[in-house]
Amino acid sequence: MKYLFCLLLMGVLSQIDAAMAHNIDSNKARLTLRDGQAELRLHIDMQNWFQALQDPAAWMLGDTNAVMATNLTPPQQQAFIKSLIEKNTVLHLNNTIVALQLKSLHTLAHHTGQTELVLEGLHRSKGLEIEQVSLTLPPSLGTVHLNVTRPQYRMLAAGKTALITFN
């Protein structure tokens, strides 16, 4: 009886470890605001995104505003994605729109199925305090985990201490 109980307990514990170790892959975005420049890095599951874009029902429900044909060549797919992402990604800094352009699109080697899209744009908030950020992404991407950063750069001399303050 004790042996059976131990086997049952080990089975349950192994399932708990497996459940806790499970990492949910999802779409991610990192918006980096530098003086005069905004950079948006999207890590997207392209297979899921293509399925959403090729689903006429998603278009009818308003989950996407364009349907991508299933027979597009890879260059045509990239052109479609470029147009879609540039037209439907809207960034406002202090209520001023920042036009973003797709600079690169490549598959990430360390994330199976993930593709990185890098968009960049120039803004006029250089030297000014950015008080408000608003970002809209294409609804066809689904839920996206967003991280917004504003780096502070300092020169750190050997053996010295850098003091960085946050407002």
Secondary structure as a PSIPRED ss2 file (coil, helix, strand):
# PSIPRED VFORMAT (PSIPRED V4.0)

   1 M C   1.000  0.000  0.000
   2 K H   0.000  1.000  0.000
   3 Y H   0.000  1.000  0.000
   4 L H   0.000  1.000  0.000
   5 F H   0.000  1.000  0.000
   6 C H   0.000  1.000  0.000
   7 L H   0.000  1.000  0.000
   8 L H   0.000  1.000  0.000
   9 L H   0.000  1.000  0.000
  10 M H   0.000  1.000  0.000
  11 G H   0.000  1.000  0.000
  12 V H   0.000  1.000  0.000
  13 L H   0.000  1.000  0.000
  14 S H   0.000  1.000  0.000
  15 Q H   0.000  1.000  0.000
  16 I H   0.000  1.000  0.000
  17 D H   0.000  1.000  0.000
  18 A H   0.000  1.000  0.000
  19 A H   0.000  1.000  0.000
  20 M H   0.000  1.000  0.000
  21 A H   0.000  1.000  0.000
  22 H C   1.000  0.000  0.000
  23 N C   1.000  0.000  0.000
  24 I C   1.000  0.000  0.000
  25 D C   1.000  0.000  0.000
  26 S C   1.000  0.000  0.000
  27 N E   0.000  0.000  1.000
  28 K E   0.000  0.000  1.000
  29 A E   0.000  0.000  1.000
  30 R E   0.000  0.000  1.000
  31 L E   0.000  0.000  1.000
  32 T E   0.000  0.000  1.000
  33 L E   0.000  0.000  1.000
  34 R E   0.000  0.000  1.000
  35 D C   1.000  0.000  0.000
  36 G C   1.000  0.000  0.000
  37 Q E   0.000  0.000  1.000
  38 A E   0.000  0.000  1.000
  39 E E   0.000  0.000  1.000
  40 L E   0.000  0.000  1.000
  41 R E   0.000  0.000  1.000
  42 L E   0.000  0.000  1.000
  43 H E   0.000  0.000  1.000
  44 I E   0.000  0.000  1.000
  45 D E   0.000  0.000  1.000
  46 M H   0.000  1.000  0.000
  47 Q H   0.000  1.000  0.000
  48 N H   0.000  1.000  0.000
  49 W H   0.000  1.000  0.000
  50 F H   0.000  1.000  0.000
  51 Q H   0.000  1.000  0.000
  52 A H   0.000  1.000  0.000
  53 L H   0.000  1.000  0.000
  54 Q C   1.000  0.000  0.000
  55 D C   1.000  0.000  0.000
  56 P H   0.000  1.000  0.000
  57 A H   0.000  1.000  0.000
  58 A H   0.000  1.000  0.000
  59 W H   0.000  1.000  0.000
  60 M H   0.000  1.000  0.000
  61 L C   1.000  0.000  0.000
  62 G C   1.000  0.000  0.000
  63 D C   1.000  0.000  0.000
  64 T C   1.000  0.000  0.000
  65 N C   1.000  0.000  0.000
  66 A C   1.000  0.000  0.000
  67 V C   1.000  0.000  0.000
  68 M C   1.000  0.000  0.000
  69 A C   1.000  0.000  0.000
  70 T C   1.000  0.000  0.000
  71 N C   1.000  0.000  0.000
  72 L C   1.000  0.000  0.000
  73 T C   1.000  0.000  0.000
  74 P H   0.000  1.000  0.000
  75 P H   0.000  1.000  0.000
  76 Q H   0.000  1.000  0.000
  77 Q H   0.000  1.000  0.000
  78 Q H   0.000  1.000  0.000
  79 A H   0.000  1.000  0.000
  80 F H   0.000  1.000  0.000
  81 I H   0.000  1.000  0.000
  82 K H   0.000  1.000  0.000
  83 S H   0.000  1.000  0.000
  84 L H   0.000  1.000  0.000
  85 I H   0.000  1.000  0.000
  86 E H   0.000  1.000  0.000
  87 K H   0.000  1.000  0.000
  88 N H   0.000  1.000  0.000
  89 T C   1.000  0.000  0.000
  90 V E   0.000  0.000  1.000
  91 L E   0.000  0.000  1.000
  92 H E   0.000  0.000  1.000
  93 L E   0.000  0.000  1.000
  94 N C   1.000  0.000  0.000
  95 N C   1.000  0.000  0.000
  96 T E   0.000  0.000  1.000
  97 I E   0.000  0.000  1.000
  98 V E   0.000  0.000  1.000
  99 A C   1.000  0.000  0.000
 100 L C   1.000  0.000  0.000
 101 Q E   0.000  0.000  1.000
 102 L E   0.000  0.000  1.000
 103 K E   0.000  0.000  1.000
 104 S E   0.000  0.000  1.000
 105 L E   0.000  0.000  1.000
 106 H E   0.000  0.000  1.000
 107 T E   0.000  0.000  1.000
 108 L C   1.000  0.000  0.000
 109 A C   1.000  0.000  0.000
 110 H C   1.000  0.000  0.000
 111 H C   1.000  0.000  0.000
 112 T C   1.000  0.000  0.000
 113 G C   1.000  0.000  0.000
 114 Q E   0.000  0.000  1.000
 115 T E   0.000  0.000  1.000
 116 E E   0.000  0.000  1.000
 117 L E   0.000  0.000  1.000
 118 V E   0.000  0.000  1.000
 119 L E   0.000  0.000  1.000
 120 E E   0.000  0.000  1.000
 121 G E   0.000  0.000  1.000
 122 L E   0.000  0.000  1.000
 123 H C   1.000  0.000  0.000
 124 R C   1.000  0.000  0.000
 125 S C   1.000  0.000  0.000
 126 K C   1.000  0.000  0.000
 127 G C   1.000  0.000  0.000
 128 L C   1.000  0.000  0.000
 129 E C   1.000  0.000  0.000
 130 I C   1.000  0.000  0.000
 131 E C   1.000  0.000  0.000
 132 Q C   1.000  0.000  0.000
 133 V E   0.000  0.000  1.000
 134 S E   0.000  0.000  1.000
 135 L E   0.000  0.000  1.000
 136 T E   0.000  0.000  1.000
 137 L C   1.000  0.000  0.000
 138 P C   1.000  0.000  0.000
 139 P H   0.000  1.000  0.000
 140 S H   0.000  1.000  0.000
 141 L H   0.000  1.000  0.000
 142 G C   1.000  0.000  0.000
 143 T C   1.000  0.000  0.000
 144 V E   0.000  0.000  1.000
 145 H E   0.000  0.000  1.000
 146 L E   0.000  0.000  1.000
 147 N E   0.000  0.000  1.000
 148 V E   0.000  0.000  1.000
 149 T E   0.000  0.000  1.000
 150 R C   1.000  0.000  0.000
 151 P C   1.000  0.000  0.000
 152 Q C   1.000  0.000  0.000
 153 Y C   1.000  0.000  0.000
 154 R C   1.000  0.000  0.000
 155 M C   1.000  0.000  0.000
 156 L C   1.000  0.000  0.000
 157 A C   1.000  0.000  0.000
 158 A C   1.000  0.000  0.000
 159 G C   1.000  0.000  0.000
 160 K C   1.000  0.000  0.000
 161 T C   1.000  0.000  0.000
 162 A C   1.000  0.000  0.000
 163 L C   1.000  0.000  0.000
 164 I C   1.000  0.000  0.000
 165 T C   1.000  0.000  0.000
 166 F C   1.000  0.000  0.000
 167 N C   1.000  0.000  0.000
